[in-house]
Amino acid sequence: MNNVLVLVRHGESEWNRKNLFTGWRNPDLTEKGVAEAQRAGRLLKAQGVRFDIAYTSGLLRAQRTLDLILAELGQSGLDTVRDTALNERDYGELSGLNKDEARARWGADQILVWRRSYDIAPPGGESLKDTAARVLPYYKSHIWPSVRAGQNVIVAAHGNSLRALIMYLEELSAKEILEREVATGAPMLYRLTERGTVSERRDLVEHA
C-alpha cells in the first residue's frame, strides 16, 4: 500500500485517566495507552502499510505512541521529525486541573464553551482555531510535500491538533469538527489526490 497518510492520536495518558486538562503538559502513557499504541501498530501491519517518514509532536505521549507503533511494524529507527507545531491545544490556566475542579471554579457552562467552541480560548490558552493556525502551515510546508512525493507518512499527535488536520483534509465546518471524536490509539488512513484532497478514508479498527 503506497501514498497514504495515517493520523493517530496517542494512547491513553496518565492525565487522560485522571480526567485532567493536559494541553502542553507532559505525562507518559498508562499501561492501557501502551496497549492501545501496540494495537494500532498491529492494525497497520495487517494493512501491509510501511512508512517512509514519521511526524510527531514535542510531547512524550505522542512520541512514545509512535515508537510503539513503529516497533510493531519492525520500523524502529524510521526517520522521524518532532515539532511542537503538532502539540496538543494549550489549555492555559485549565492545564493540570481536574475537569470537575475546573467546572467548580468557572462554571460548567463556561468550561463547555471553552471545550466545544471553535474560536474561544480558555484563559492563557488556545482555541481550536489557534491550534489550527500553527498545525496547518506546518502540514502544508512539511507533511503534505512528503505525501505528494509518493511517501507513506504517519503523524502521531493529539486530539485537537489532529482535529485541525481532519477539518482541513475533510473540508468540515467548525460545527462538524467539534462533533468529531478522535479516539486514542485508533489509526485513520487517508489516500490523497495530487491536489491534496481526500480520495479515501478508513478508520482502522480491531474486529472481534
C-alpha positions as CSV (number, residue, x, y, z in Angstrom):
1,M,0.0,0.0,0.0
2,N,1.5,3.3,-1.1
3,N,1.0,7.0,-1.0
4,V,-1.0,7.0,2.3
5,L,-1.3,9.4,5.2
6,V,-2.0,7.9,8.6
7,L,-3.1,10.0,11.6
8,V,-3.2,8.5,15.0
9,R,-3.9,10.1,18.4
10,H,-1.6,9.0,21.3
11,G,-2.7,6.2,23.6
12,E,-4.3,6.9,26.9
13,S,-2.1,9.1,29.1
14,E,-1.8,9.2,32.9
15,W,-3.7,12.5,32.8
16,N,-6.4,11.2,30.5
17,R,-7.0,8.5,33.1
18,K,-7.2,11.1,35.9
19,N,-9.6,13.3,33.9
20,L,-7.2,16.3,33.9
21,F,-6.8,19.0,31.3
22,T,-3.4,18.2,29.7
23,G,-2.5,20.5,26.9
24,W,1.2,21.1,26.7
25,R,2.0,19.3,30.0
26,N,3.9,16.1,29.5
27,P,2.6,12.9,31.2
28,D,3.5,9.5,30.0
29,L,1.2,6.7,28.7
30,T,-0.7,4.4,31.0
31,E,-0.4,0.6,30.6
32,K,-3.7,0.9,28.7
33,G,-2.1,3.6,26.5
34,V,0.8,1.4,25.7
35,A,-1.5,-1.4,24.7
36,E,-3.5,1.0,22.5
37,A,-0.4,2.0,20.7
38,Q,0.7,-1.5,20.2
39,R,-2.7,-2.4,18.9
40,A,-2.5,0.5,16.4
41,G,0.8,-0.9,15.1
42,R,-0.8,-4.3,14.6
43,L,-3.8,-2.8,12.8
44,L,-1.4,-1.0,10.4
45,K,0.7,-4.1,10.0
46,A,-2.4,-6.1,9.0
47,Q,-3.0,-3.5,6.2
48,G,0.5,-4.1,4.9
49,V,1.5,-0.4,5.5
50,R,5.2,0.5,5.6
51,F,6.2,4.1,6.3
52,D,8.8,6.3,4.7
53,I,8.8,9.1,7.3
54,A,7.1,9.9,10.6
55,Y,6.0,13.1,12.2
56,T,5.1,13.7,15.9
57,S,4.8,16.4,18.4
58,G,7.2,17.6,21.1
59,L,5.3,15.7,23.8
60,L,6.2,12.4,25.3
61,R,2.8,10.7,25.0
62,A,2.7,11.1,21.2
63,Q,6.4,10.2,20.8
64,R,6.0,7.0,22.8
65,T,2.9,6.1,20.9
66,L,4.8,6.5,17.6
67,D,7.8,4.5,18.9
68,L,5.5,1.6,20.0
69,I,3.7,1.6,16.6
70,L,6.9,1.5,14.7
71,A,8.3,-1.3,16.9
72,E,5.2,-3.4,16.0
73,L,5.9,-2.7,12.3
74,G,9.5,-3.6,12.6
75,Q,10.4,0.0,11.6
76,S,12.1,1.3,14.8
77,G,14.6,3.9,13.8
78,L,12.5,5.3,11.0
79,D,13.3,8.9,10.0
80,T,11.1,10.9,12.5
81,V,10.5,14.6,12.7
82,R,9.4,16.0,16.1
83,D,7.9,19.5,16.2
84,T,5.9,21.5,18.7
85,A,3.7,22.7,15.8
86,L,1.9,19.3,16.3
87,N,1.4,19.7,20.0
88,E,-1.9,19.4,21.7
89,R,-4.0,22.6,22.1
90,D,-2.7,24.6,25.0
91,Y,-5.3,24.7,27.7
92,G,-3.7,27.6,29.5
93,E,-4.9,28.1,33.1
94,L,-7.0,24.9,32.8
95,S,-3.9,22.7,32.4
96,G,-3.4,20.3,35.2
97,L,-6.9,20.8,36.6
98,N,-9.3,18.0,37.1
99,K,-12.3,18.8,34.8
100,D,-14.7,18.7,37.8
101,E,-12.5,21.2,39.7
102,A,-12.5,23.5,36.6
103,R,-16.3,23.4,36.5
104,A,-16.4,24.3,40.1
105,R,-14.1,27.3,39.6
106,W,-15.5,28.7,36.3
107,G,-18.9,27.0,36.0
108,A,-20.0,24.1,33.8
109,D,-21.3,26.4,31.1
110,Q,-18.1,28.3,30.7
111,I,-16.0,25.1,30.6
112,L,-18.3,23.8,27.9
113,V,-17.8,27.0,25.9
114,W,-14.0,26.7,26.1
115,R,-14.0,23.0,25.3
116,R,-16.6,23.0,22.5
117,S,-16.3,26.3,20.7
118,Y,-14.1,26.7,17.7
119,D,-12.6,30.2,18.4
120,I,-13.0,30.9,22.1
121,A,-9.8,30.2,24.1
122,P,-9.5,29.4,27.8
123,P,-7.5,32.0,29.9
124,G,-3.9,31.9,28.7
125,G,-4.6,29.1,26.3
126,E,-5.5,28.3,22.7
127,S,-8.8,27.8,20.9
128,L,-9.1,25.1,18.2
129,K,-8.8,27.9,15.7
130,D,-5.5,29.0,17.3
131,T,-4.3,25.4,17.2
132,A,-5.1,25.1,13.5
133,A,-3.2,28.3,12.9
134,R,0.1,26.5,13.8
135,V,-0.8,23.0,12.7
136,L,-2.0,23.7,9.1
137,P,1.0,25.8,8.0
138,Y,3.3,23.0,9.3
139,Y,1.2,20.4,7.4
140,K,1.4,22.3,4.2
141,S,5.1,23.0,4.4
142,H,6.4,19.7,5.8
143,I,3.9,16.8,5.8
144,W,2.0,17.3,2.6
145,P,5.2,17.6,0.5
146,S,6.2,14.1,1.7
147,V,2.8,12.7,0.8
148,R,2.8,14.5,-2.6
149,A,6.3,12.9,-3.3
150,G,4.7,9.5,-3.0
151,Q,5.8,8.6,0.5
152,N,3.8,6.8,3.2
153,V,3.5,9.2,6.1
154,I,2.4,8.7,9.7
155,V,1.5,11.5,12.1
156,A,1.2,10.7,15.8
157,A,-0.2,13.6,17.6
158,H,-3.2,14.8,19.8
159,G,-6.9,15.1,19.8
160,N,-7.1,18.8,18.9
161,S,-4.0,19.0,16.6
162,L,-5.4,16.1,14.7
163,R,-8.9,17.7,14.6
164,A,-7.3,20.7,12.9
165,L,-5.9,18.5,10.2
166,I,-9.1,16.5,9.8
167,M,-11.1,19.7,9.5
168,Y,-8.8,20.8,6.7
169,L,-8.5,17.4,4.9
170,E,-12.2,16.6,5.0
171,E,-13.4,20.2,4.4
172,L,-15.5,20.2,7.6
173,S,-17.2,23.2,9.2
174,A,-16.3,24.4,12.6
175,K,-19.5,22.8,14.0
176,E,-18.8,19.5,12.2
177,I,-15.3,19.2,13.6
178,L,-16.3,19.9,17.1
179,E,-18.7,17.0,16.9
180,R,-16.0,14.7,15.7
181,E,-14.4,12.4,18.4
182,V,-10.8,11.3,17.9
183,A,-10.2,8.1,19.8
184,T,-6.9,7.2,21.5
185,G,-4.7,4.8,19.6
186,A,-7.1,4.5,16.6
187,P,-5.4,5.0,13.2
188,M,-7.1,6.9,10.5
189,L,-5.8,6.1,7.0
190,Y,-6.2,8.6,4.1
191,R,-5.4,8.4,0.5
192,L,-4.9,11.8,-1.1
193,T,-5.2,13.0,-4.6
194,E,-2.4,15.0,-6.4
195,R,-4.2,18.2,-5.3
196,G,-4.2,17.0,-1.6
197,T,-7.9,16.2,-1.4
198,V,-9.1,13.0,0.2
199,S,-9.9,10.2,-2.2
200,E,-10.3,7.5,0.5
201,R,-10.6,7.5,4.3
202,R,-10.7,4.5,6.6
203,D,-10.8,4.1,10.3
204,L,-8.7,1.0,11.3
205,V,-10.5,-1.0,14.0
206,E,-9.9,-4.3,15.6
207,H,-12.5,-6.9,14.7
208,A,-13.7,-9.4,17.2
